[in-house]
């Protein structure tokens, strides 16, 4: 069973549905979260290394100075499983909250 993803890793994987370099990932994650999630360079590049080792992402061959990353098919499976897990959490929370309101 796959461990739940941290919020930062989840956002990094989502960001890599399109090829991006590290700084681009940090920018889009901050934008998507309305500034709530701010990834530092150390966190981002450490996560990218780890995700590469797990084969969730890969680097694109390029001639530019900035290395670009993209999600793999395995990485997409992991994101889909995480979305299913988050939906379950949300749905169960809504059930409890709504039941509490019926009292």
C-alpha positions in Angstrom: 0.0 0.0 0.0 1.3 3.4 -1.0 2.0 5.9 1.8 0.0 9.1 1.6 1.8 11.9 -0.2 2.8 15.0 1.5 1.1 18.1 0.3 4.3 19.4 -1.3 5.0 16.1 -3.1 1.4 15.9 -4.3 1.7 19.4 -5.8 5.0 18.7 -7.4 3.6 15.7 -9.1 0.6 17.6 -10.3 2.9 20.4 -11.6 4.8 17.8 -13.6 1.9 16.8 -15.8 3.6 19.5 -17.9 7.4 19.6 -18.2 8.8 22.1 -15.7 12.1 23.0 -14.1 12.5 23.4 -10.4 11.8 27.1 -10.1 8.8 26.7 -12.4 7.4 24.0 -10.0 7.9 26.3 -7.0 6.1 29.1 -8.8 3.1 27.1 -10.0 2.6 25.4 -6.6 2.5 28.7 -4.8 0.1 30.0 -7.4 -2.2 27.0 -7.2 -2.3 27.2 -3.4 -2.9 30.9 -3.3 0.4 31.4 -1.6 -0.3 28.9 1.2 2.2 26.3 0.0 5.7 27.8 -0.6 8.3 25.2 -1.5 11.9 26.2 -0.9 14.7 25.2 -3.2 16.1 22.6 -0.9 12.7 20.9 -0.4 11.9 21.0 -4.1 15.2 19.6 -5.3 15.3 17.0 -2.5 11.8 15.8 -3.5 12.7 15.8 -7.2 15.7 13.5 -6.5 13.5 11.2 -4.4 10.7 11.1 -7.0 13.3 10.3 -9.7 14.6 7.4 -7.6 11.1 6.1 -7.2 10.5 6.4 -11.0 7.5 8.8 -10.4 9.2 11.4 -12.5 12.0 11.6 -15.1 14.2 14.3 -16.6 13.8 15.4 -20.2 16.8 15.4 -22.4 17.6 19.0 -23.3 20.4 21.3 -24.1 19.3 24.2 -21.8 20.9 24.9 -18.5 17.7 24.2 -16.5 16.8 20.6 -16.1 13.1 19.9 -16.9 11.2 17.1 -15.2 8.0 15.4 -16.2 5.7 12.8 -14.5 5.9 9.2 -15.6 3.0 6.7 -16.0 3.8 5.3 -12.6 3.7 8.8 -11.1 0.3 9.4 -12.6 -0.9 6.1 -11.0 0.3 7.4 -7.7 -1.5 10.7 -8.1 -4.7 9.0 -9.1 -4.5 6.8 -6.0 -3.9 9.8 -3.8 -6.9 11.6 -5.3 -9.0 8.6 -4.5 -7.7 8.6 -1.0 -8.4 12.3 -0.6 -12.0 11.9 -2.0 -12.6 9.2 0.6 -11.4 11.5 3.4 -13.6 14.3 2.1 -16.7 12.2 1.6 -16.4 10.7 5.1 -15.9 14.1 6.6 -18.9 15.5 4.8 -21.1 12.6 6.0 -20.1 13.1 9.7 -20.5 16.9 9.5 -23.9 16.6 7.8 -25.0 14.0 10.3 -23.9 16.3 13.2 -26.0 19.1 11.6 -29.1 16.8 11.6 -29.1 16.5 15.4 
